[in-house]
Amino acid sequence: MTQPRQFVIEADGGSRGNPGPAGYGAVVIDPVTGETLAEAAEYIGVATNNVAEYKGLIAGLKAAKALVPDASADGAVQVRVRMDSKLVVEQMSGRWKIKHPDMKPLAAEAARILPASAVTYEWIPREKNKHADRLANEAMDAGKRGKQWEPSASTAALDTPRPSVASALPPVSGPPGDAAAGAAKARAALASRPAAASPSAPQVGWAAAPDLGTPATFVLLRHGETALTPEKRFSGSGGSDPELSAAGRHQAECIARSLAARGTVEEIVSSPLRRCRETAAAVAARLGLEVRIEEGLRETDFGAWEGLTFAEVRERYGPDLDAWLGSAKAAPTGGGESFAEVTRRVSATRDRLTTRYAGRTVLLVTHVTPIKTLIRLALGAPPEAMFRMELSAASVSAVAYYADGNASVRLLNDTSHLR
């Protein structure tokens, strides 16, 4: 009886921004000799770390399958996947439920490549996954230069034995003498790959796949005016928590009528701050929906700048203001939040909500900074883009989040309902 071909796959993916410019790397190894049989890497545009990690897994499984003509047959191949992503390992092993809409189709694609009985998953620390990590970074570097990763970038690795890998794994049996033939097949497969994105990479723009399911759509509503709004004073989560002014209550009623007429909103989620809760309540009363409070949607804490105008901050804290305008990592005076901190908070909130409300249209009642952050991340724009967006009180913006990891900005700063 023919013994199954044995492979080890090490895969990784990364994103410089999460989401941000992303890439993956994967390597197929002979567990007996430690020889590298195939490498794959690709820049995939703007994506999250988890999407990139899944893409690396898919590329590794496809590369292993390409080395064995009848790999889909039971008993033809045995693959051990090693990754430093606990999430991917646990989800693909069936121990963790897959909830995020971006992950479900990727996990399903990975599961279809080889028979389930042929693949096992093992978590390894990052320092033991350096080869795949290097490939992912090479791919991201190539993407930054506007190029595709080329196999020749790491050709030396294809013929370099890796005894450390072989010694780290228990002995396995397999047909002798197949390593050279396998490597030749892998090189041929890699050389034949087109320069354009592979079918497994997230498609961007006009090339997007036509059937991605219903996206999670966030309708982003900035709260109505408070007494501080027309005076253009810093009003974050560390200040007085003002209520809506008379003008703000009128704005809330206007948007409530408009959204009721459209009839598309299925859920309402609000920042915990009073001005948002009051705005959300006006809409909820019209739509007959409940309001869920989400702490991650609160405004930036502006520290000592709370309640001050820009000119007053310039006069009192000029150097701190310059630093804040020049770097996303700089925090307002007095222990406020930097834009980098807000981005991490808002990104985590976005991920939770897109999972919770997959395929639904959700009204998020929030503030200037969270809305601008969501728009910026969806566009893949740099932090300084925050200062180039206008966002009026009671304005509506919208972003759709698709299953392939892409996002589409549908609307920005619409105030037609106020006219």
C-alpha angles and dihedrals in degrees: 000000000000114000116232118255109255123218138170117211121198113189138174141167136191144187127207097218104011094259098029140096103338142186143169139218132198135177130193114212135191102235093207100052099020088231119153107239101178141000130200130183135160142175106232103185122239113355142130126267091253094052090049091049092052090048089054091052092050092049091049093050091048091049091052091047090052090060094061118050094207096035092135092063117098111262095013096108140014118202130189113198117204119190138158090221107102089188096057094041094050095043095047090046088056095241096110124049116239107232106155113095091220092057102046099072092041093052090047091051092049091049092054097055098075133009111279090237090059098060132067128178130221131181116226129181116260093252089064093052098059097125095058091039090054091051091050091052092047088054092049091048090051090049090052088058091049093252138114121246111260124211089229089069088078104021093133090064092061092068099034114104115224107208090171089067094048093049092048093059131065115256116276131186127234142148110295121234096028098108097083093046090047092050091050091052091048092051091049092049092048093047091053094054113114119240091239121087114289121242089258095057121093108266117227132206120335092000092062117132110261097224111052097136126242111323126227101253121203115201101201114209121185110213122255124267125292126193088271097053102076090044089056094230124163105262114175138143095287098061139069098307094228125207125236116282121228088267090050093051089051090051090050091054091049094053091043090057091046095050092045089054092051093048096198103113113101102172137022124213122179142191111250093241116109099242091056095044090052092048091047092048092056091053093043091053090056095043098040092235134132123242120235116203117225118190092201091067095064120119124260117281102242095193115203091000094070111126095010128115121238090254092052091050090048091053097046104031105021099150092046091050092050090051091049092050091048102047136034088212095060115098127211117262116284103030103306125151124277120224088248090059092047090049091055091049095046093045091054090048092049091052093050093048097045088053094047095045102034110166093006135109111239130186111220111195105199146122144286099271099046091047094047089047093053091048093047093049092047090053094043088235124158121257093260088066086079089076092052099061127088114212116179126201112276091010122149127224129169139205128184120208116206132203093248092063096260126123130205124205105221102175141007130196098342111178099163090118089065095058 
